Amino acid sequence: MSSFEITGGKRLSGEIIPQGAKNEALQVICATLLTAGTVTIRNIPVIHDVVRLIELLKALGVVIRQQDSSTFTFRTETVQFDYLASEDFRKKAGSMRGSIMILGPLLARFGKGLVYLPGGDKIGRRRLDTHFTGLQNLGATWSYDPGNHSYTFTTAGLKGCYMLLDEASVTGTANILMAAVLARGTTTIFNAACEPYIVQLCTMLNRMGARITGVGSNLLTIEGVDFLNGCDHILLSDMIEVGSFIGLAAMTGSEITIRQVNFQHLGIIPEVFKRLGIHLDQQGDDLHIPAQAHYAVEYFMEGSIMTIADAPWPGFTPDLISIVLVVATQARGSVLIHQKMFESRLFFVDKLIDMGAKIILCDPHRATVIGLDHQVPLRGIRMSSPDIRAGVALLIAALSAEGVSVIDNIEQIDRGYERIDDRLNQLGAHIRRIDG
């Protein structure tokens, strides 16, 4: 198990470019299974979750070539279905949640597929009902093997239909969407997720020859086609990294410019940080965060305490709730953080309390943060990263703290952030990787 040793209290400065969007990468890489043509994907982040998915597809028989540090080509003429029954597939697929999204493409193109209960972050229940029900609606049948916790899906041919999703699941929408593009007839998906990742997936599929309308809304209509071609696709910048860097600048009182943020796809993310009193300057497609000695939380118009809650897009993404909570610990004023979507995502606050933060954990979903206004700095401690986003939130806290902090289990951070230590050290951070 590897660790980060962080010497905090350093002002950072300079420019940083966000990596390609992790969540988009997992979707569009799975979509390459839908065609025998060559698909080129650019701006892919070389992070653990993405590398594991690429390795899994290689073992399935996908021919993958790396053109440069972030550009890969994919070609899937055949699939080695025997591999799906192997122990290696079980371990790889079970270690990452993104593996569930190979199911829709495999069913659509080859009529069968197998998945295991996926792993990933320990942030609470993340059910698969939306995926399975949607694929059933399209004509797939499945059976469960309790011995190895696997699900085998088959179909004699998918057929389009109308469906109302029980939740606006991003990965569920992606899986159903990828299956529907090759189904017979018309599929209508109501209550579809409409995150920028889904918009990008739809754009890529349409470029491959799919017929998807309603892109960007929660009502998608898909006219099935017989086959898809290859294409060239560029990933968006990772909006979660953008938000993380905004929070980092505020917590450390640093002046940072975030380049190439794809501002039109950030939604309300900049506005939420502004509610915490953080100044942001849009400069073309860049974001400049000036150094601030203090930032004050706004109140609602009637004078009540600010509440920041996550919600399906275009609401505030749950992946940045941990970052916002950490940033609030050094604001002037108080804020209620309401994590609605996952019941275990706030449990990392005990580590912030150990660092000196003033936080009341009301229940698994709500925490009240009483800001220290940079009058009392956090103090360095030893802690462990429970998931990707909490891990980076703790890293931001450690960079602002007095003294030395150690974060264990940084493999969680590496799952979602590419060379985060090297990139932040170039801005003046003092982070040392200790390989375990």
Secondary structure, DSSP 8 states (H G I E B T S, - for coil): --EEEEE-----EEEE---B-HHHHHHHHHHGGG-SSEEEEES----HHHHHHHHHHHHHT-EEEEEETTEEEEE-S---GGGGGSHHHHHHHHT-GGGGGGHHHHHHHHSEEEEE------SS----HHHHHHHHHTT-EEEEETTTTEEEEE-S--B--EEE-SS--HHHHHHHHHHHTTSBSEEEEES----HHHHHHHHHHHHTT-EEESTTSSEEEEE--S----EEEE--B-HHHHHHHHHHHHHHT-EEEE----GGG-TTHHHHHHHTT---EEETTEEEE---S--B----TTS--EEEE--STTS--GGGHHHHHHHHTTSBSEEEEE--S-TTTTTTHHHHHHTT-EEEEEETTEEEEE--TTTS--B--EEE--SHHHHHHHHHHHHHSBSEEEEE-THHHHTTSTTHHHHHHTTT-EEEEE--
